[in-house]
Amino acid sequence: MARRRRRRERRERPEQRAQRPDKRETRGDEKRREAFEAERVSLVKRRRFVGALAFLPLIGNLGCGFGITPACAVPTEWWLAIFAALFGSYLGITLRLFLDRRRFVRESAGRSS
């Protein structure tokens, strides 16, 4: 088998050898892609959780309007401040996902050229 590989390599032109991807490069790219996907999945889960959590202050504020007395113990400004903080976190995670994906695509395009 080793002879065949050597013969094949001798028969190939130098420009064909340059076009063939190196196994180390493909493994490195594959590891980068796996790490990117793992981080992306983690961020999507976190974003989903924060988005769901952001509804609690709104429900608490509406509860006061419907006459649920314990919800009225917290001032409306506090409910809105909690909602604003959670919504800001949601937007921040969304922006990070978008920018990380753009950076990953740019880097992978730069490596393949």
Secondary structure, DSSP 4 states (H G I P E B T S, - for coil): -HHHHHHHHHHS-HHHHHHSPPHHHHHHHHHHHHHHHHHHHHHHHHHHHHHHHTHHHHHHHHHHHTT-HHHHTS-HHHHHHHHHHHHHHHHHHHHHHHHHHHHHHHHHHHHH-
